[in-house]
Amino acid sequence: MSLAATHTPAAPQQHLRLWLRLYRTVGLIEREIRARLTREYNVSLARFDLMSALERADGPLTMGQLSERLLVSNGNVTGLITRLVEDDWVTRTPLPNDRRSYHIETTEKGRECFAQIATAHAAWVDELLNAVPADIAEALSENLDHILHSPRFKSGDHRAP
């Protein structure tokens, strides 16, 4: 089910209103998730996001690949990885052909801890969004794909210079 009956371009003020609603909604949900991660697991949202990116990967990722997937700088990833290595959640292995680059991979401890937190995270998101009927949730997801799969974002043009 699509929310848009036709493909008539929205007026600039409609785009701005949409952006503000998306921003506010995501901000409210993110604030609650961030608070729960900290309170219940002493884990930052950034740590959770990084572990989630590793979990979705088919194998080890380089620091650069993690930066790209998380849309953050290499410096942000480096600090997170250092703490995760110290906590034995990930390993950092130099690449044989480039000793300045590393493969990052989760440890058994990291996988176990992340699995527990990810289960709680999924339940929190479900709780926070349970007021949205299934058909509306599906329609919102489909319609947001118009943004996510637009040529502007698929091309990588959305990245800051």
N, C-alpha and C positions, 0 to 999 in steps of 0.2 A: 504494500500500500504506500503510495507516494503522497506526501502532503501537498505537493505542487500539482495543480490541475493542468496548468500549461507551463510552458517554458518562457514566460515573459520576464525580462530582466527587472530586478527590483530597483527601486529608486535609491539614490545614495543614502537618504535618511533611514530607509528600511535596512540597508546593509549595516549602518552604524548601530541601529537598534538591535539587530541580530548579534553583532559583535559584542555589544555591552551585555546582552543577556547570556551569551555563551561564556563570556569572561567572568561575570558574576557567579553563574551557576558552577562553573569549574572551580572558581576560587573558594566557594563555600564548601563544596565536596572535598577539595584538596585540603583545606584547613582542618576539616574533621578527620580525614584519613591520616594526615600528618600528626595530629594530636594523639590519635589512637595508637599509631605505630610507636611513637615516643613513649607514651604512658604504659602500654602493655608489653612492648618488646625492647624498648630502649634502642630503637632503630630509626634512623632518619629516612625520610621519603627518598632522598637521593640514593641511599644505600639500597633501599628496596627496589628502586627503579633499575639500578645497575645489576643487581642480582637477577631481576626479572629479565633483563636483556640477555644475560648469560644463560638463563634457563631456556629461553626461546631459541637460542643459537644451536646449530647442529654440532658445534664443537667449540674449541677455544676461539677467542676473539683477540685481536690486537687492541692496544689502547686506542688507536685511531678509529678502529671500527666501533668500539664502544662510544667514543666521542660522537661519531656520526649518528649512531642509533639513538643516543640520548639528547642530541642537539645541544651539547655543552662543549666547552673547551677541553683540550688535552690536560691542562692544568687541573681542572676540576676532577677529571677522572683519575689522575695520578694520586691526588690526595686520598680519594676514596679507596683506591686499590691498595695503597700503603696500609691503611687501617684494616681493610679486609684481610690482607696477608697476615698482619699482626694478630688478628682474631682467628686465623686458620679457616676462613671462609672461602678463600681463593688462593691459587698459586699463580706466581708470576715467573714465567720461564723465558729467558732470552732466546730470541730466534737465532738459529745457527748461522744464517746468512747475513744477519744485521744485528749485532750485539746491542744496538741502541733501541731496538724494538722488542716487545715482549708479547707472548701469548698469555692470556688470562683465562683461567679455567676454575670452575668451582671444585671445592673439596667435598668429601662425603659429609663432613660437618656442615659446610655451607649449604649443601643440597637439603640436608635434613632440617636445618634452621629455616631456610627459605620456604620449604614446603609447608611448614607449620604456619609461618607468617602469611604466606600466599593464601592459604585456606581461610584464615581470619580476614584478610583483605577482601577476598571475594564475598564473604558474608557481610562485611561492612558496606560494600558497594551495593549489594542487593538490598540491604536494609535502608540505605540512604535514598535509593531510587525506587523503592517499592510502591510509591504513590503513582508511578507512571504505568498505565496499563500496557500490556504486552504489545498490542497493535500499534500504539503510539510510540513505544520504544523502538519497535522495528522500523516504523516510518521515519523516525528521527535519524536512526542509524543509516538508513538508505539515503536520506536527503543530505546528511553530512558527508556522504561519499562524494557528492558533487564538488565539495570543497577539497577533500583529501585527494581526489583523483583528477583534479583540474590540471591542465597543462602547466600552470604556474608552479604548483607544488610538486608535481611529478618530475619536473625538469631540474629541481634543485635550486631554482631561482629564489626560493623562500629563505635561503641561508643568508645570514648577515655577511657583508664583505669582510 
